Amino acid sequence: MTAQELRTIRTQIPARLDRLPWSRFHWRIVIGLGTVWILDGLEVTIVGSIAARMTEPGSGISMNAADVGTAAAIYVAGACFGALLFGQLTDRFGRKKLFILTLALYIVATVATAFAFAPWYFFLMRFLTGMGIGGEYSAINSAIDELIPARNRGQVDIAINGSYWLGAALGGLVSVVLLSSLLPMALGWRLAFALGGVVGLGILLVRRNVPESPRWLFIHGREDEAERIVDEIEAEVQREVARPLPSPGAAITVRQRKAIPFREIARVAIQRYPRRAVLGLALFVGQAFLYNAVTFDLGTLLNTFFGVGSETVPYFITVFALGNFLGPLLLGRLFDTVGRIPMISGTYFLSSALIIVTAILLLTHSLTAVSFMVLILLTFFVASAGASSAYLTVSEVFPMETRALAIALFFAIGTAVGGITGPALFGHFVESGQTGLLATGFFIGAAIMIVGGVAELLLGVRAEQQSLENIARPLTAEEAETEPQQHAAFVQAEREAGLSAGDRQRLREHDDRVRQRKSRIQERDRTGLRRFRPGPGSSFYSPGMVGTSSTASRWSATSDEVLDDEIEDVVRALQEQGPADRDELEERVQGRSWGPGRLRTALKEALEEGRAEELPPGRYAPRRSSGSSGERDTSADR
């Protein structure tokens, strides 16, 4: 398509993707894209476990302890460089090309490492391996977020990022075998690198069937291809669920562009979203410092302060890794139901508190190896979910055109600042053998995590269950909608087109009801203790962020659209099946699947709007005076 063929289009593709029920297609996305984090965990843990073997005589490569440390730093540097390089290319050339390229680079480089014969060759291959992994972070997170439905995005993204620790656990177990006497000394460590390539090749075969992001396609002038992909996805999901798909939400208007200059992307991140940039840095630096400090130094820490033998360390690391994996897996759903702000800030604060307790007990010499590991497991069970949420946050709070680069930028800065200073500082504290210095390191880590939690409280974005386009309007969409009033009138006319006079009246009554609800909740938020809550509130959100306006509390996990649907479900259930108590009503509308507190919120708003009434003791019924206005008409809901 030439520049002359690029045009302004109106599309429902984002809404069509977000309304899809969970299906085998989404599992393919998780397996094809998400499993790469297992590779990263496998890679880092195995290398950490076999490093000592590579320094021994007869290993087949002449390396010393300093060379091993240099190789680790070079791997991190490669990851930072790869993230920045491939992040730009991902936004420019598409998600699929880059997540195939970066995985292929990883496979080639890690297999080539198995044939290392000299330190310089080993360093070069570690740098290239790091580049591949760093590029994966930007290409994969952006693709996942754009293909997973909004209501599941938080849980899936956090669980996928947490799967790093599943790879770490496997790496710990595999290293036990590779370092055993069953294999020649010069062979075991080489097989470790070859193993990563074999696993990567299997993932590559699955990944070939993952489509390009339709969101990226329609912005870059390939809307026909995007429509075809979404049609195929919908047809597959329709066959699987055997029921009609929900109606999609509103369309968006975008002006297509082949490429967006880097300077414009940087300007958007820094000038338009400075608070989000500060938030991303605080979250990334906090988790990178604490995690890299403890992960890289856990073995030597256990050996130095608790007398754990080197042959036993892999077992401790395996248990540590499993705890880190279970955190995101079990807590991830709460980021979509309880909400981003309370969960992210809560995990950062709680992990900080546990680290402080650990430091105090270290100072009083009250810990054994087992009790220390129990505290560490509890701390990082919580912290792992918080660390994964850092990746989730920066991948969803910036416009689509900047998403991959934003992930790359914050990953690179966070890793460079926290990921390098943390291990270096803790390494010196551990080497000193002084418990007081080690406790000081934990206090520093806790303080940095507290900064991240405070940043989330003050600057966090209520992104749960929101379309990506509502959280941060695409730059091309904002260009196409330079006249908000004209655009609003256009959208209203489009919504009313083809409706009967009665349907148009019900649509307008519905809109009036939503506006009144918004005003009522905003007034509540300005009174009582609510007015002292931290956070920028609605005034800091852009006009394009329809779903994140303050129709519900900034702390609420329910968007305008979702809340409205849930109120309608409550009213309809009462009208069709008669009075009920809260438990009966929850069963009728399947309210447990809505998330904590959401049925209560919907019922409260239905009572406030006079569409339901309370019958003592504790039963609810439809309001007789509500008449036909309470009847749900799906044609008038949008």
C-alpha positions as CSV (number, residue, x, y, z in Angstrom):
1,M,0.0,0.0,0.0
2,T,1.4,3.4,-1.0
3,A,1.3,6.5,1.1
4,Q,-1.6,7.8,-1.2
5,E,-3.7,4.7,-0.3
6,L,-3.4,5.3,3.4
7,R,-6.6,6.8,4.7
8,T,-8.8,7.4,7.7
9,I,-10.9,4.4,8.6
10,R,-13.4,3.5,11.3
11,T,-13.1,0.0,12.7
12,Q,-14.5,-2.3,15.4
13,I,-11.5,-4.7,15.4
14,P,-10.4,-3.8,19.0
15,A,-14.0,-4.2,20.3
16,R,-14.4,-7.5,18.4
17,L,-11.2,-8.9,19.9
18,D,-12.1,-7.8,23.5
19,R,-15.6,-9.3,23.5
20,L,-14.4,-12.9,22.6
21,P,-14.9,-15.6,25.2
22,W,-11.9,-17.6,26.2
23,S,-11.1,-20.3,23.7
24,R,-8.4,-22.6,22.3
25,F,-7.2,-19.7,20.2
26,H,-6.2,-17.8,23.3
27,W,-4.5,-20.9,24.7
28,R,-2.4,-21.0,21.5
29,I,-1.4,-17.4,22.2
30,V,-0.4,-18.3,25.7
31,I,1.6,-21.4,24.6
32,G,3.1,-19.9,21.5
33,L,4.1,-16.5,23.0
34,G,4.1,-16.8,26.7
35,T,6.3,-19.9,27.2
36,V,9.4,-17.9,26.1
37,W,9.7,-16.7,29.7
38,I,10.2,-20.3,30.7
39,L,13.3,-20.2,28.4
40,D,14.6,-17.1,30.1
41,G,14.2,-18.6,33.6
42,L,15.8,-21.8,32.4
43,E,18.7,-20.0,30.8
44,V,19.6,-17.8,33.8
45,T,19.2,-20.5,36.4
46,I,21.2,-23.2,34.5
47,V,24.0,-20.7,33.8
48,G,24.1,-19.7,37.4
49,S,24.2,-23.3,38.5
50,I,26.8,-24.6,36.1
51,A,29.1,-21.5,36.2
52,A,31.3,-23.0,38.8
53,R,31.8,-26.1,36.6
54,M,33.1,-24.0,33.7
55,T,35.9,-22.7,35.9
56,E,37.2,-26.2,36.8
57,P,40.1,-27.9,35.1
58,G,38.9,-30.3,32.4
59,S,35.8,-28.2,31.6
60,G,36.9,-27.7,28.0
61,I,37.0,-23.9,28.3
62,S,39.6,-21.8,30.2
63,M,37.4,-19.4,32.4
64,N,37.8,-18.1,35.9
65,A,35.3,-16.6,38.4
66,A,35.8,-13.1,37.0
67,D,35.0,-14.3,33.5
68,V,31.8,-15.8,34.8
69,G,30.8,-12.5,36.3
70,T,31.7,-10.7,33.2
71,A,29.6,-13.1,31.1
72,A,26.5,-12.4,33.4
73,A,27.0,-8.6,32.9
74,I,27.3,-9.0,29.2
75,Y,24.1,-11.1,29.0
76,V,22.2,-8.4,30.9
77,A,23.7,-5.7,28.6
78,G,22.7,-7.7,25.5
79,A,19.1,-8.0,26.9
80,C,19.0,-4.2,27.4
81,F,20.4,-3.5,23.9
82,G,18.1,-6.1,22.3
83,A,15.0,-4.7,24.0
84,L,15.7,-1.2,22.7
85,L,16.7,-2.3,19.2
86,F,13.9,-4.8,18.7
87,G,11.3,-2.7,20.5
88,Q,11.6,0.0,17.8
89,L,11.5,-2.6,15.1
90,T,8.4,-4.3,16.6
91,D,6.5,-1.0,16.5
92,R,7.7,-0.4,12.9
93,F,7.6,-3.8,11.2
94,G,5.0,-5.7,13.2
95,R,4.7,-8.1,16.2
96,K,4.9,-11.4,14.3
97,K,8.1,-10.7,12.3
98,L,9.9,-9.7,15.4
99,F,8.8,-12.4,17.8
100,I,9.9,-14.9,15.1
101,L,13.2,-13.1,14.6
102,T,14.1,-12.7,18.2
103,L,13.3,-16.3,19.1
104,A,15.3,-17.5,16.1
105,L,18.2,-15.3,17.3
106,Y,18.0,-16.8,20.8
107,I,18.0,-20.4,19.5
108,V,21.0,-19.9,17.2
109,A,23.0,-18.0,19.9
110,T,22.3,-20.4,22.8
111,V,23.1,-23.5,20.7
112,A,26.3,-21.8,19.4
113,T,27.2,-21.3,23.1
114,A,27.4,-25.0,23.5
115,F,30.4,-25.0,21.2
116,A,32.3,-22.3,23.1
117,F,36.1,-22.9,23.1
118,A,37.4,-19.5,24.5
119,P,36.1,-16.8,26.8
120,W,35.8,-14.2,24.0
121,Y,33.5,-16.5,22.0
122,F,31.4,-17.3,25.1
123,F,31.0,-13.6,25.8
124,L,29.9,-12.9,22.2
125,M,27.3,-15.7,22.3
126,R,26.0,-14.6,25.7
127,F,25.5,-11.1,24.3
128,L,23.6,-12.3,21.3
129,T,21.5,-14.7,23.5
130,G,20.6,-11.7,25.7
131,M,19.7,-9.7,22.7
132,G,17.2,-12.3,21.7
133,I,15.6,-12.5,25.1
134,G,15.5,-8.7,25.5
135,G,13.8,-8.4,22.1
136,E,11.3,-11.0,23.2
137,Y,10.2,-8.9,26.1
138,S,8.9,-6.1,23.9
139,A,7.6,-8.2,21.0
140,I,5.8,-10.7,23.1
141,N,4.2,-8.5,25.7
142,S,2.8,-6.1,23.1
143,A,1.4,-9.0,21.0
144,I,-0.2,-10.7,24.0
145,D,-1.9,-7.6,25.2
146,E,-3.3,-6.9,21.7
147,L,-4.7,-10.4,21.2
148,I,-6.0,-11.3,24.7
149,P,-9.5,-10.0,25.7
150,A,-9.5,-7.0,28.0
151,R,-11.2,-8.8,30.9
152,N,-8.5,-11.5,31.0
153,R,-5.5,-9.4,30.1
154,G,-4.2,-8.7,33.6
155,Q,-4.4,-12.3,34.8
156,V,-2.9,-13.7,31.6
157,D,-0.1,-11.2,31.4
158,I,0.9,-11.6,35.0
159,A,0.8,-15.4,34.9
160,I,2.9,-15.4,31.7
161,N,5.5,-13.1,33.1
162,G,5.6,-15.2,36.3
163,S,6.2,-18.4,34.2
164,Y,9.9,-17.2,34.2
165,W,10.1,-18.9,37.6
166,L,8.7,-22.2,36.2
167,G,11.7,-22.2,33.9
168,A,14.0,-21.3,36.8
169,A,12.6,-24.3,38.8
170,L,13.2,-26.6,35.9
171,G,16.7,-25.1,35.5
172,G,17.5,-25.9,39.1
173,L,16.4,-29.5,38.7
174,V,18.1,-30.0,35.4
175,S,21.4,-28.6,36.7
176,V,21.5,-31.3,39.4
177,V,21.6,-33.9,36.6
178,L,24.0,-32.0,34.4
179,L,26.5,-31.5,37.2
180,S,26.3,-35.1,38.3
181,S,29.0,-37.7,37.8
182,L,26.8,-39.3,35.1
183,L,28.2,-36.9,32.5
184,P,31.7,-36.0,31.5
185,M,32.8,-32.6,33.0
186,A,33.3,-31.0,29.6
187,L,29.8,-32.2,28.3
188,G,27.3,-31.3,31.0
189,W,27.5,-27.6,30.7
190,R,27.4,-27.7,26.9
191,L,24.2,-29.8,27.0
192,A,22.6,-27.1,29.2
193,F,22.9,-24.6,26.4
194,A,21.8,-27.0,23.8
195,L,18.7,-27.8,25.9
196,G,17.6,-24.2,25.7
197,G,17.8,-24.3,21.9
198,V,15.7,-27.5,21.7
199,V,12.9,-26.0,23.8
200,G,13.1,-22.8,21.8
201,L,12.7,-24.7,18.6
202,G,9.5,-26.4,19.8
203,I,8.1,-23.0,20.8
204,L,9.0,-21.6,17.4
205,L,7.0,-24.3,15.7
206,V,3.9,-23.4,17.7
207,R,4.5,-19.7,17.2
208,R,4.4,-19.9,13.4
209,N,0.6,-20.3,13.8
210,V,0.1,-17.2,15.8
211,P,-1.3,-14.4,13.7
212,E,0.0,-10.8,13.4
213,S,-1.7,-8.4,15.7
214,P,-4.9,-7.0,13.9
215,R,-4.5,-3.8,15.9
216,W,-1.1,-3.2,14.4
217,L,-2.3,-4.2,10.9
218,F,-5.2,-1.7,10.6
219,I,-3.1,1.2,11.9
220,H,-0.4,0.4,9.3
221,G,-2.8,0.4,6.3
222,R,-3.5,-3.3,6.2
223,E,-7.1,-3.3,7.4
224,D,-8.2,-5.9,4.9
225,E,-5.7,-8.4,6.3
226,A,-6.7,-7.4,9.9
227,E,-10.4,-8.0,9.1
228,R,-9.6,-11.4,7.6
229,I,-7.7,-12.5,10.7
230,V,-10.4,-11.4,13.0
231,D,-13.1,-13.1,10.9
232,E,-11.1,-16.3,11.1
233,I,-10.6,-16.0,14.9
234,E,-14.3,-15.3,15.4
235,A,-15.4,-18.2,13.2
236,E,-13.1,-20.6,15.2
237,V,-14.3,-19.3,18.6
238,Q,-18.0,-19.4,17.4
239,R,-17.6,-23.1,16.4
240,E,-16.0,-23.9,19.8
241,V,-18.5,-22.1,22.1
242,A,-21.6,-23.0,19.9
243,R,-23.4,-19.9,20.8
244,P,-23.7,-16.4,19.4
245,L,-20.8,-14.0,20.2
246,P,-21.6,-10.9,22.3
247,S,-22.1,-7.7,20.3
248,P,-18.9,-5.7,19.9
249,G,-18.5,-2.3,21.5
250,A,-18.0,1.0,19.9
251,A,-15.8,1.5,16.8
252,I,-12.8,3.9,16.7
253,T,-11.6,6.1,14.0
254,V,-7.9,6.1,13.0
255,R,-5.7,7.8,10.4
256,Q,-3.4,5.1,9.0
257,R,0.3,5.6,8.9
258,K,3.2,3.5,7.6
259,A,5.6,4.6,10.3
260,I,5.8,6.9,13.3
261,P,9.1,8.7,13.9
262,F,11.0,7.7,17.1
263,R,11.1,11.4,18.2
264,E,7.3,11.5,18.1
265,I,7.0,8.3,20.1
266,A,9.5,9.6,22.7
267,R,7.6,13.0,22.9
268,V,4.4,11.2,23.6
269,A,5.8,9.1,26.4
270,I,7.6,12.0,28.1
271,Q,5.4,15.0,27.4
272,R,1.9,13.5,27.2
273,Y,2.2,10.8,29.8
274,P,4.9,12.0,32.2
275,R,3.2,10.5,35.3
276,R,2.9,7.1,33.6
277,A,6.6,7.3,32.7
278,V,7.5,8.0,36.3
279,L,5.3,5.1,37.4
280,G,6.9,2.7,35.0
281,L,10.4,3.6,36.1
282,A,9.5,3.3,39.8
283,L,7.9,-0.1,39.3
284,F,10.7,-1.5,37.2
285,V,13.6,-0.2,39.2
286,G,12.0,-1.5,42.4
287,Q,11.4,-5.0,41.2
288,A,14.6,-5.3,39.3
289,F,16.7,-4.2,42.3
290,L,15.2,-6.6,44.8
291,Y,14.8,-9.5,42.4
292,N,18.2,-9.5,40.9
293,A,19.9,-8.9,44.2
294,V,18.3,-11.9,45.9
295,T,18.2,-14.2,42.9
296,F,21.8,-13.8,41.8
297,D,23.1,-13.9,45.4
298,L,20.8,-16.4,47.1
299,G,23.2,-19.4,46.7
300,T,26.2,-17.6,48.2
301,L,24.0,-16.0,50.9
302,L,22.7,-19.4,52.0
303,N,26.3,-20.8,52.0
304,T,27.9,-17.9,53.8
305,F,25.3,-17.1,56.5
306,F,23.6,-20.4,57.0
307,G,26.2,-23.0,56.0
308,V,24.2,-24.6,53.2
309,G,26.4,-26.7,51.0
310,S,26.8,-25.9,47.3
311,E,25.4,-29.3,46.3
312,T,22.2,-28.5,48.2
313,V,21.7,-25.0,46.9
314,P,19.9,-26.1,43.6
315,Y,17.2,-27.6,45.7
316,F,16.7,-24.3,47.6
317,I,16.6,-22.4,44.4
318,T,14.1,-24.8,42.9
319,V,11.7,-24.3,45.9
320,F,12.3,-20.5,45.7
321,A,11.4,-20.5,42.0
322,L,8.2,-22.5,42.5
323,G,7.0,-20.0,45.1
324,N,7.7,-17.2,42.7
325,F,5.7,-19.0,40.0
326,L,2.7,-19.7,42.3
327,G,2.4,-16.0,43.2
328,P,1.4,-14.7,39.8
329,L,-0.6,-17.9,39.0
330,L,-2.8,-17.6,42.2
331,L,-3.0,-13.9,42.6
332,G,-3.2,-12.9,38.9
333,R,-7.0,-13.0,38.7
334,L,-7.3,-10.4,41.5
335,F,-5.5,-7.8,39.2
336,D,-8.6,-8.0,36.9
337,T,-11.2,-8.1,39.7
338,V,-10.0,-6.2,42.7
339,G,-8.2,-3.9,40.4
340,R,-4.7,-2.8,39.3
341,I,-4.1,0.0,41.8
342,P,-4.9,-1.8,45.1
343,M,-3.2,-5.1,43.9
344,I,0.0,-3.5,42.5
345,S,0.5,-1.2,45.5
346,G,-0.6,-3.9,47.9
347,T,2.0,-6.5,46.6
348,Y,4.8,-3.9,46.7
349,F,3.9,-2.8,50.2
350,L,3.4,-6.3,51.6
351,S,6.6,-7.7,50.1
352,S,8.4,-4.6,51.6
353,A,7.0,-5.4,55.0
354,L,8.1,-9.0,54.8
355,I,11.6,-8.0,53.7
356,I,11.8,-5.6,56.7
357,V,10.7,-8.4,59.1
358,T,13.4,-10.6,57.5
359,A,16.1,-7.9,58.0
360,I,15.1,-7.3,61.7
361,L,15.3,-11.1,62.4
362,L,18.7,-11.2,60.7
363,L,19.9,-8.5,63.0
364,T,18.7,-10.4,66.1
365,H,20.2,-13.7,64.8
366,S,16.8,-15.3,65.0
367,L,16.8,-17.2,61.7
368,T,17.9,-20.6,60.6
369,A,18.3,-21.7,56.9
370,V,14.7,-23.1,57.0
371,S,13.0,-20.1,58.6
372,F,15.0,-17.7,56.4
373,M,13.8,-19.5,53.3
374,V,10.2,-19.6,54.6
375,L,10.2,-15.8,54.9
376,I,11.9,-15.4,51.5
377,L,9.3,-17.7,49.9
378,L,6.4,-15.7,51.5
379,T,8.0,-12.4,50.4
380,F,8.6,-13.4,46.8
381,F,5.3,-15.2,46.5
382,V,3.8,-11.7,46.8
383,A,6.6,-9.8,45.2
384,S,6.5,-12.0,42.1
385,A,3.0,-10.9,41.2
386,G,4.0,-7.3,41.8
387,A,7.1,-7.6,39.6
388,S,5.0,-9.2,36.8
389,S,2.6,-6.3,37.1
390,A,5.4,-3.9,36.2
391,Y,5.5,-5.4,32.7
392,L,1.7,-5.4,32.5
393,T,1.6,-1.7,33.5
394,V,4.0,-0.3,30.9
395,S,2.5,-2.6,28.2
396,E,-1.0,-1.2,28.5
397,V,-0.8,2.5,29.6
398,F,0.9,3.9,26.5
399,P,-0.6,4.3,23.0
400,M,-0.4,1.2,20.8
401,E,2.1,2.8,18.4
402,T,4.6,3.2,21.3
403,R,3.8,0.0,23.2
404,A,6.7,-2.3,22.3
405,L,9.2,0.5,22.6
406,A,7.8,1.6,26.0
407,I,8.2,-2.0,27.3
408,A,11.8,-2.1,25.9
409,L,12.7,1.3,27.4
410,F,11.5,0.6,30.9
411,F,12.9,-2.9,30.9
412,A,16.3,-1.6,29.8
413,I,16.4,1.3,32.3
414,G,15.0,-0.8,35.1
415,T,17.4,-3.7,34.4
416,A,20.3,-1.4,34.0
417,V,19.7,0.6,37.2
418,G,18.2,-2.0,39.5
419,G,19.4,-5.2,37.9
420,I,23.0,-4.2,38.0
421,T,23.3,-2.2,41.3
422,G,21.2,-4.8,43.3
423,P,23.4,-7.8,42.7
424,A,26.6,-5.8,42.9
425,L,25.6,-4.2,46.3
426,F,24.3,-7.5,47.8
427,G,27.4,-9.3,46.5
428,H,29.7,-7.0,48.6
429,F,27.4,-7.4,51.6
430,V,27.4,-11.2,51.3
431,E,31.2,-11.3,50.8
432,S,31.7,-9.3,54.0
433,G,30.0,-12.0,56.1
434,Q,28.5,-9.3,58.3
435,T,24.9,-9.8,59.2
436,G,24.4,-6.1,59.8
437,L,25.4,-5.2,56.2
438,L,23.2,-8.0,54.8
439,A,20.2,-6.6,56.8
440,T,21.1,-3.1,55.4
441,G,20.8,-4.5,51.9
442,F,17.3,-5.9,52.7
443,F,16.3,-2.5,54.2
444,I,17.4,-0.8,51.0
445,G,15.5,-3.2,48.8
446,A,12.4,-2.7,50.9
447,A,12.7,1.1,50.7
448,I,12.9,0.9,46.9
449,M,9.9,-1.4,46.7
450,I,7.9,1.1,48.9
451,V,8.7,3.8,46.4
452,G,7.2,1.7,43.7
453,G,4.1,1.1,45.8
454,V,3.7,4.8,46.6
455,A,4.1,5.6,42.9
456,E,1.3,3.2,42.1
457,L,-1.0,4.8,44.7
458,L,-0.4,8.3,43.4
459,L,0.0,7.7,39.7
460,G,-1.6,4.3,38.9
461,V,-4.1,3.9,36.1
462,R,-7.4,2.0,36.6
463,A,-6.8,-0.3,33.5
464,E,-8.5,-3.5,34.6
465,Q,-11.0,-4.8,32.0
466,Q,-10.5,-1.8,29.8
467,S,-9.9,-1.9,26.1
468,L,-6.3,-0.8,25.4
469,E,-7.7,1.9,23.2
470,N,-9.6,3.3,26.2
471,I,-6.6,3.3,28.5
472,A,-4.4,5.2,26.0
473,R,-6.0,6.4,22.8
474,P,-3.9,5.5,19.7
475,L,-2.0,8.5,18.3
476,T,-3.6,7.9,14.9
477,A,-7.1,7.8,16.5
478,E,-6.5,11.2,18.2
479,E,-5.3,12.6,14.9
480,A,-8.5,11.4,13.2
481,E,-10.7,12.9,16.0
482,T,-9.4,16.4,16.3
483,E,-12.9,17.8,16.8
484,P,-14.3,16.0,19.9
485,Q,-17.8,17.6,19.7
486,Q,-18.1,16.8,16.0
487,H,-16.9,13.3,16.7
488,A,-19.4,12.8,19.5
489,A,-22.2,14.0,17.3
490,F,-21.1,11.6,14.6
491,V,-20.9,8.7,17.0
492,Q,-24.4,9.5,18.4
493,A,-25.9,9.7,14.9
494,E,-24.2,6.4,14.0
495,R,-25.6,4.7,17.1
496,E,-29.1,5.9,16.3
497,A,-29.0,5.0,12.6
498,G,-31.6,2.4,11.6
499,L,-33.4,2.4,15.0
500,S,-37.1,3.0,15.5
501,A,-38.3,6.0,17.3
502,G,-39.0,3.9,20.4
503,D,-35.5,2.4,20.3
504,R,-33.9,5.9,19.9
505,Q,-35.9,7.1,22.9
506,R,-34.7,4.1,25.0
507,L,-31.2,4.7,23.9
508,R,-31.4,8.3,25.1
509,E,-33.0,7.3,28.4
510,H,-30.1,4.8,28.8
511,D,-27.5,7.5,28.2
512,D,-29.2,9.9,30.6
513,R,-29.3,7.2,33.2
514,V,-25.5,6.6,32.8
515,R,-24.7,10.4,33.0
516,Q,-26.8,10.7,36.1
517,R,-25.0,7.7,37.6
518,K,-21.7,9.2,36.8
519,S,-22.6,12.5,38.4
520,R,-23.9,10.7,41.5
521,I,-20.8,8.6,42.0
522,Q,-18.5,11.5,41.4
523,E,-20.4,13.5,44.1
524,R,-20.0,10.6,46.5
525,D,-16.3,10.6,45.8
526,R,-16.0,14.2,46.7
527,T,-17.6,13.7,50.2
528,G,-16.5,11.9,53.3
529,L,-13.3,10.0,53.7
530,R,-13.2,9.3,50.0
531,R,-12.0,12.7,49.2
532,F,-8.7,12.0,51.0
533,R,-7.9,9.0,48.8
534,P,-4.5,9.3,47.0
535,G,-4.4,9.5,43.2
536,P,-4.9,12.0,40.5
537,G,-8.5,11.2,40.0
538,S,-10.5,11.6,36.8
539,S,-9.1,15.1,35.9
540,F,-5.7,13.6,34.9
541,Y,-7.2,11.2,32.4
542,S,-7.3,12.1,28.7
543,P,-10.7,12.7,27.1
544,G,-10.1,9.7,24.9
545,M,-10.0,7.4,27.9
546,V,-13.7,6.6,27.9
547,G,-13.4,3.5,30.1
548,T,-11.2,5.1,32.7
549,S,-13.3,8.1,33.5
550,S,-14.5,8.2,37.1
551,T,-18.0,6.8,36.6
552,A,-17.0,4.2,39.2
553,S,-14.5,4.9,41.9
554,R,-10.8,5.1,40.8
555,W,-10.3,2.1,43.1
556,S,-13.2,0.2,41.5
557,A,-12.4,-2.6,39.1
558,T,-15.6,-2.0,37.1
559,S,-15.6,0.1,34.0
560,D,-18.6,2.2,32.9
561,E,-19.7,-0.3,30.3
562,V,-19.2,-3.4,32.5
563,L,-21.0,-1.8,35.4
564,D,-24.0,-0.8,33.2
565,D,-24.2,-4.4,31.9
566,E,-24.2,-5.8,35.4
567,I,-26.9,-3.4,36.6
568,E,-29.0,-4.5,33.6
569,D,-28.5,-8.2,34.5
570,V,-29.6,-7.6,38.1
571,V,-32.7,-5.7,37.1
572,R,-33.6,-8.2,34.4
573,A,-33.2,-11.2,36.8
574,L,-35.5,-9.5,39.4
575,Q,-38.1,-8.7,36.7
576,E,-38.1,-12.1,35.1
577,Q,-37.7,-14.4,38.2
578,G,-39.2,-12.3,41.0
579,P,-37.8,-11.2,44.4
580,A,-34.7,-12.7,45.7
581,D,-32.1,-12.3,48.5
582,R,-28.5,-11.5,47.6
583,D,-27.4,-15.1,47.5
584,E,-30.2,-16.1,45.2
585,L,-29.6,-13.1,43.0
586,E,-25.9,-13.9,42.8
587,E,-26.8,-17.4,41.6
588,R,-29.2,-16.1,38.9
589,V,-26.7,-13.7,37.4
590,Q,-23.6,-15.8,38.0
591,G,-22.3,-12.9,40.1
592,R,-19.3,-14.8,41.5
593,S,-17.7,-14.6,38.1
594,W,-17.9,-10.8,38.2
595,G,-15.3,-10.5,40.9
596,P,-15.3,-9.3,44.5
597,G,-17.8,-6.6,45.4
598,R,-19.2,-6.2,41.9
599,L,-22.7,-7.6,42.6
600,R,-23.0,-5.4,45.6
601,T,-22.0,-2.3,43.5
602,A,-24.5,-3.2,40.7
603,L,-27.3,-3.8,43.2
604,K,-26.6,-0.6,45.0
605,E,-26.7,1.4,41.8
606,A,-30.0,-0.3,40.8
607,L,-31.5,0.8,44.1
608,E,-30.1,4.3,43.7
609,E,-31.6,4.6,40.2
610,G,-35.0,3.4,41.4
611,R,-35.0,0.3,39.2
612,A,-35.1,-2.1,42.2
613,E,-36.3,-1.9,45.8
614,E,-35.4,-3.6,49.0
615,L,-38.0,-5.7,50.7
616,P,-37.2,-6.6,54.4
617,P,-35.6,-8.8,55.5
618,G,-32.8,-8.6,53.0
619,R,-34.7,-9.3,49.8
620,Y,-34.9,-7.3,46.6
621,A,-37.5,-6.9,44.0
622,P,-38.0,-4.9,40.7
623,R,-39.4,-1.4,41.2
624,R,-42.9,-1.4,39.8
625,S,-42.7,2.2,38.8
626,S,-39.6,1.5,36.6
627,G,-41.9,0.1,33.9
628,S,-40.5,-0.6,30.6
629,S,-37.5,1.6,31.2
630,G,-36.0,-1.3,33.2
631,E,-36.3,-3.7,30.3
632,R,-33.1,-4.6,28.7
633,D,-32.9,-3.8,25.0
634,T,-29.6,-4.8,23.6
635,S,-30.1,-2.7,20.5
636,A,-30.2,0.4,22.7
637,D,-27.3,-0.4,25.0
638,R,-24.6,1.0,22.8
